Amino acid sequence: MIDFRYHLVSLVSVFLALAVGIVLGAGPLKEPIGESLQSQVDSLRADRDDLRAKIDAANGNIDKQNDFVTSAAPELIGDTLKGEDVSIIGAPKADPEQVEEVTNRIKEAGGKIGGDVSFVDNTLSLTDSKDFLKTLRDSVPSLPKDDSTALRSALVIALTGKATMLESGKDRDAAEKKSSGIFDAFVDAGRLRTDTDHKPTSLFVVIDDENSKLADETEPSPEATNDKANRTLITDFINSLTSDSTSVVVAGDAGSAQNGLVSILRTEKSRASTVDGLGLGAGAVITVRALAAGEAGTHGHYGFSDDAEEIMPGKD
């Protein structure tokens, strides 16, 4: 059995070791330890300053490259969209600066902005959509029976003025005449935001959310019943839009190419062209070139990520 003397000896040993450590730290080892720590701190500061200098240099190079692309943009895009009406669709969290830059490049290429709309989180959602779907069906009784398909089809009609997804030619003609009213219904229901009048177009640029993480949302929410996952709703809409459009380009930044809508569409071999690189001077230029290429019948995936087919389409 362990007695009191054993505990006493143990305690004395601990205090002796502590005393020896204090004496050595304050005496013979004080200078080496202090010098070692100071050396490590100085080394870390030097590494920090070196990294900061490299980041500043890289940012400076990016700024210069953007300035160069801005100067060269008129030559790169020319009049590729001369006289064409283009609609811009912004995702709910699209960067306004990216939207503005693409808009400016379209205008520089001779194009006109036929429509400028922004999606919201519930644009294509079936949650709390009973009354809204009734409004749409009252306007276009021939919409598909499936609610999700009906919602998507109505939005395509509103934006393009075409209704090829409807079976009867007579129904198509009737629906196309209602496109302006359908567009207003989306706006009035708060499912679209816009500051422009309704004007159907056949050319579209869809700008993804900044730093999009859509690719991570692979499952429907727990509350979903017949609804699909958000990413599926969006990709289905993009594919439907391509059927009634001449050219659709989905553009995003590096995050979109890695985890966002651009990545999904490339993986699923969508009929829409994609561009990564928004946020860089070249991104908007490539977007305009891709839009013009699509109008000429060439669709592809452009930009700087590993899965891009080429940086930009060549001029015809």
C-alpha positions, 0 to 999 in steps of 0.5 A: 500500500502506498504511504504518505512518505511516497507522496511526500517524495513525489511532491518534493521531486516535482517542486525540485524539477520546477525550481531547476527549470526556473533557475536554468530558464532565468540563468544559463538557458535564458539567452539561447531560448530568447535568441531562438524565439526572436530568430523564429519571430524575425523569420516569420516576419520576413516570410510575411513581408515576402508573401505580402510583396508577392501578393501586391505584385500579383495584384498589380499584374492582374490590374495591368492585364485588366487594363490591357484587356479593356484597351483591347476589347474593341478589337477583340469583340468588334461589332459581333453583336451589332443590332442584336437584342440581348437579355441578361439574367442575374442569379440571386447573388450575382455580383452587380459589377460583373453584370455591369461589365458584361452589359458594357461589353455587349453594348461595345459589341453593338448589341442592345440590352433587351431585358435585364432581370434578376432571379430570386431564391424562389423564382423556380420554387414550388414552395407556396406556389399554388396561387401563382401556378393558378394565375399562370394556368388561367393565362395559359391553360395548356401549360404542362400538367407537372407543376415544376415543368409548367413553371419552367415553361411559363418562364421560358415563354415570358423571356423568349416569346416562344412556346415550343414545349407545348404540344399544339401549334394553336396552343403555342400561338396563344401562349406566345401572345401572352408572353408579356402578361406572363412576364408581368405575373412573375414580376408582380409575384416577386419571382423576378426583379427587373427595371426594364420593360418586357422584350423577348429576345433570342440571345441570353447571358446568365450570370451565376452567383458570386463564389457560387456553391450550387454544386454542393446542393445535390439533394432536395431540402427536407421540406421538399415534396414533389419539388426538385433540388435547386440546382436541378430546377436551374439546370432544367431551366437553362436547358429549356431556355436553349431550346427556344433561344439562338444562343445562351451563355452561362458565365461565372467566376472561378468559384462557379467553374469549381463548385457552381452553375458553370461546373454543373453545366459542363459536367452534365454536357448542357447545350448552353455555352459556359464561360469562367473568368468573370471578375477578370477583365477578360471574362466579359470579353470572352462572354461576348465572343461566346454569345456571338459564336453561339449565334453562329452555331458554335457552342462550347466551354471557355475560360481559364479552368482546367475543364474549359475547352479553350480560352475563347472562340475564334472570330469567324 
